[in-house]
Amino acid sequence: MERVAAWLREKNPGLDGPIDSDEDLIEARLVDSMDFLEFVDLLEEISGRSIDLEDVTIDDFRTLARVQERFLSTAG
């Protein structure tokens, strides 16, 4: 999750403090439509698995806790 948090900080340089695991990344505009595919690519790289966008919903990307559970639970 450190790489995900670092990516979010890179995309949001004004971000102060930690990102809460249940903070809504979309509502907080930490991930926007312009960066979404890059976010998916990052998750694929970290997990070593392909993400089929037809098999997921936006809620799978909404919080760090859900991202961890859905995509990174076996990626360490």
N, CA and C of each residue as an Amber inpcrd file, in Angstrom:
protein
   228
   0.8090000  -1.1930000   0.0000000   0.0000000   0.0000000   0.0000000
   0.8560000   1.2620000   0.0000000   2.1110000   1.1120000   0.3680000
   2.9980000   2.2850000   0.3610000   3.1540000   2.8630000  -1.0330000
   3.2360000   1.9890000  -2.0380000   3.3560000   2.4800000  -3.4190000
   2.0870000   3.1890000  -3.8730000   0.9470000   2.6870000  -3.4490000
  -0.3200000   3.3270000  -3.8000000  -0.3990000   4.7040000  -3.1470000
  -0.0650000   4.7790000  -1.8680000  -0.0880000   6.0640000  -1.1580000
   0.9070000   7.0430000  -1.7710000   2.0850000   6.5610000  -2.1490000
   3.0880000   7.4300000  -2.7830000   2.5620000   7.9530000  -4.1180000
   1.9090000   7.1090000  -4.8800000   1.3320000   7.5330000  -6.1590000
   0.2600000   8.6020000  -5.9370000  -0.5930000   8.3820000  -4.9480000
  -1.6390000   9.3600000  -4.6410000  -1.0320000  10.7070000  -4.2290000
   0.0410000  10.6670000  -3.4520000   0.7160000  11.9070000  -3.0410000
   1.3600000  12.6020000  -4.2460000   1.9220000  11.8250000  -5.1500000
   2.5260000  12.3960000  -6.3570000   1.4670000  13.1170000  -7.1970000
   0.2990000  12.5210000  -7.3040000  -0.7870000  13.1090000  -8.0880000
  -1.4690000  14.2710000  -7.3710000  -1.3100000  14.3420000  -6.0540000
  -1.9630000  15.3590000  -5.2290000  -0.9440000  16.0060000  -4.3050000
  -0.0560000  16.8370000  -4.8480000   1.0500000  17.3830000  -4.0500000
   0.6060000  18.2160000  -2.8470000  -0.6110000  18.7130000  -2.8270000
  -1.0920000  19.4890000  -1.6920000  -1.6240000  18.6400000  -0.5510000
  -1.5900000  17.3390000  -0.7150000  -2.1290000  16.4210000   0.2810000
  -1.2520000  16.4200000   1.5270000  -1.8640000  16.7010000   2.6600000
  -1.1490000  16.6930000   3.9400000  -1.6350000  15.5360000   4.7960000
  -0.7410000  14.9530000   5.5440000  -1.1070000  13.8940000   6.4650000
  -1.3720000  12.5750000   5.7840000  -1.6600000  11.5760000   6.6040000
  -1.9150000  10.2450000   6.0600000  -3.2620000  10.1700000   5.3540000
  -3.3820000   9.1930000   4.4770000  -4.6500000   8.9310000   3.8020000
  -5.3360000   7.8280000   4.5870000  -6.4910000   8.1410000   5.1250000
  -7.2480000   7.1740000   5.9100000  -7.6540000   6.0020000   5.0280000
  -7.6070000   4.7970000   5.5560000  -7.9270000   3.6160000   4.7530000
  -9.3750000   3.5930000   4.2820000 -10.2540000   4.3500000   4.9610000
 -11.6490000   4.3800000   4.5240000 -12.0520000   5.7170000   3.9070000
 -11.0610000   6.5590000   3.5990000 -11.3660000   7.8180000   2.9120000
 -11.7910000   7.5190000   1.4760000 -12.8390000   8.1860000   1.0390000
 -13.3390000   7.9900000  -0.3140000 -12.4030000   8.7190000  -1.2890000
 -11.5980000   7.9540000  -1.9980000 -10.5850000   8.5140000  -2.8930000
 -11.2040000   9.2750000  -4.0590000 -12.3810000   8.8710000  -4.4630000
 -13.0410000   9.5060000  -5.6000000 -13.7230000  10.7950000  -5.1620000
 -14.4850000  10.7240000  -4.0750000 -15.1580000  11.9290000  -3.5710000
 -14.1470000  12.9940000  -3.1590000 -13.0100000  12.5640000  -2.6090000
 -11.9650000  13.5000000  -2.1910000 -11.1350000  13.9750000  -3.3860000
 -11.4400000  13.4380000  -4.5550000 -10.7460000  13.7760000  -5.8030000
  -9.2470000  13.4500000  -5.7730000  -8.9090000  12.4070000  -5.0380000
  -7.5300000  11.9430000  -5.0280000  -7.2450000  11.0870000  -6.2560000
  -8.2910000  10.4720000  -6.7970000  -8.2230000   9.7590000  -8.0770000
  -9.3440000  10.3400000  -8.9310000  -8.9650000  10.8950000 -10.0670000
  -9.9860000  11.4450000 -10.9600000 -10.0020000  10.6630000 -12.2710000
 -10.9150000  11.0180000 -13.1320000 -11.0730000  10.2700000 -14.3820000
  -9.8280000  10.3190000 -15.2570000  -9.0830000  11.3990000 -15.1740000
  -7.8620000  11.5280000 -15.9830000  -6.7720000  10.5520000 -15.5270000
  -6.7510000  10.2360000 -14.2450000  -5.7060000   9.3760000 -13.6840000
  -6.1640000   7.9390000 -13.4520000  -7.4300000   7.6540000 -13.6970000
  -7.9760000   6.3570000 -13.3270000  -7.2490000   5.1880000 -13.9940000
  -7.0320000   5.2660000 -15.2960000  -6.3660000   4.1460000 -15.9820000
  -4.9290000   3.9740000 -15.5190000  -4.2660000   5.0720000 -15.2000000
  -2.9170000   4.9770000 -14.6400000  -2.9580000   4.2990000 -13.2620000
  -4.0040000   4.5950000 -12.4890000  -4.1990000   3.9570000 -11.1820000
  -4.3970000   2.4510000 -11.3570000  -5.2070000   2.0660000 -12.3250000
  -5.4260000   0.6470000 -12.6090000  -4.1140000  -0.0090000 -13.0310000
  -3.3380000   0.6470000 -13.8850000  -2.0310000   0.1130000 -14.3050000
  -1.1150000  -0.1010000 -13.1090000  -1.1080000   0.8470000 -12.1790000
  -0.2910000   0.7220000 -10.9730000  -0.7210000  -0.5010000 -10.1690000
  -2.0070000  -0.6750000  -9.9790000  -2.5050000  -1.8190000  -9.2180000
  -2.1620000  -3.1340000  -9.9090000  -2.2310000  -3.1570000 -11.2310000
  -1.8430000  -4.3600000 -11.9720000  -0.3600000  -4.6550000 -11.7870000
   0.4530000  -3.6260000 -11.8390000   1.8960000  -3.8020000 -11.6610000
   2.2200000  -4.3280000 -10.2660000   1.5980000  -3.7470000  -9.2490000
   1.8640000  -4.1660000  -7.8730000   1.3720000  -5.5830000  -7.6240000
   0.1830000  -5.8890000  -8.1130000  -0.4150000  -7.2010000  -7.8380000
   0.1210000  -8.3040000  -8.7410000   0.6480000  -7.9120000  -9.9060000
   1.1050000  -8.9090000 -10.8560000  -0.0380000  -9.5840000 -11.5940000
  -1.2320000  -8.9810000 -11.4850000  -2.4150000  -9.5470000 -12.1320000
  -3.1000000  -8.4870000 -12.9790000  -3.7440000  -8.9550000 -14.0050000
  -4.5200000  -8.0890000 -14.8820000  -5.8600000  -7.7710000 -14.2210000
  -6.3450000  -6.5560000 -14.4110000  -7.6530000  -6.1670000 -13.8960000
  -8.5760000  -5.9860000 -15.0930000  -9.5830000  -6.8230000 -15.1710000
 -10.5770000  -6.7220000 -16.2410000 -11.6330000  -5.7280000 -15.7880000
 -11.7110000  -4.5980000 -16.4480000 -12.6260000  -3.5400000 -16.0290000
 -14.0930000  -3.9470000 -16.1350000 -14.3690000  -5.0260000 -16.8350000
 -15.7400000  -5.5240000 -16.8930000 -16.1120000  -6.3190000 -15.6470000
 -15.1100000  -6.7100000 -14.8650000 -15.3480000  -7.5270000 -13.6710000
 -15.2880000  -6.7250000 -12.3750000 -15.1620000  -5.4180000 -12.4720000
 -15.0510000  -4.5820000 -11.2770000 -16.0720000  -3.4530000 -11.3380000
 -16.2600000  -2.8000000 -10.2020000 -17.1090000  -1.6130000 -10.1520000
 -16.2770000  -0.4630000  -9.5990000 -16.7840000   0.7330000  -9.7010000
 -16.0760000   1.8980000  -9.1850000 -15.8530000   1.7530000  -7.6790000
 -16.7490000   1.0660000  -6.9910000 -16.5960000   0.8790000  -5.5500000
 -15.3560000   0.0680000  -5.1940000 -14.8580000  -0.7330000  -6.1210000
 -13.6340000  -1.5010000  -5.8790000 -12.4040000  -0.6000000  -5.7750000
 -12.5290000   0.6450000  -6.2090000 -11.4180000   1.5940000  -6.2100000
 -11.6590000   2.7650000  -5.2530000 -12.7540000   2.7260000  -4.5150000
 -13.2020000   3.8830000  -3.7450000 -12.3360000   4.1910000  -2.5170000
 -11.8600000   3.1830000  -1.8060000 -11.0510000   3.4100000  -0.6030000
  -9.7900000   2.5490000  -0.6510000  -8.7970000   2.9350000   0.1370000
  -7.5740000   2.1340000   0.2120000  -7.8640000   0.7570000   0.7950000
  -8.7780000   0.6940000   1.7470000  -9.1340000  -0.5990000   2.3370000
  -9.7280000  -1.5280000   1.2730000 -10.5980000  -1.0040000   0.4410000
 -11.2130000  -1.8360000  -0.6020000 -10.2030000  -2.2150000  -1.6790000
  -9.3350000  -1.2870000  -2.0470000  -8.2760000  -1.5930000  -3.0240000
  -7.4020000  -2.7270000  -2.4890000  -7.0290000  -2.6350000  -1.2140000
  -6.2080000  -3.6820000  -0.5940000  -6.9340000  -5.0220000  -0.6360000
  -8.1970000  -5.0180000  -0.2240000  -8.9780000  -6.2480000  -0.1730000
  -9.1960000  -6.8520000  -1.5620000  -9.5170000  -6.0010000  -2.5160000
  -9.9110000  -6.4750000  -3.8590000  -8.7300000  -6.8580000  -4.7450000
  -7.6410000  -6.0800000  -4.6490000  -6.5570000  -6.2560000  -5.6240000
  -5.2050000  -6.6460000  -5.0200000  -4.9660000  -6.3110000  -3.7690000
  -3.6210000  -6.4590000  -3.2410000  -3.5050000  -7.4050000  -2.0500000
  -4.5640000  -8.1120000  -1.7270000  -4.5460000  -8.9540000  -0.5310000
  -3.4760000 -10.0350000  -0.5850000  -3.0740000 -10.4650000  -1.7790000
  -2.0220000 -11.4790000  -1.8900000  -0.7310000 -10.9010000  -2.4540000
  -0.6940000  -9.5720000  -2.6650000   0.4890000  -8.9740000  -3.2920000
   1.4690000  -8.4020000  -2.2960000   1.0960000  -8.3750000  -1.0130000
   2.0100000  -7.8570000  -0.0060000   2.1590000  -6.4420000  -0.0280000
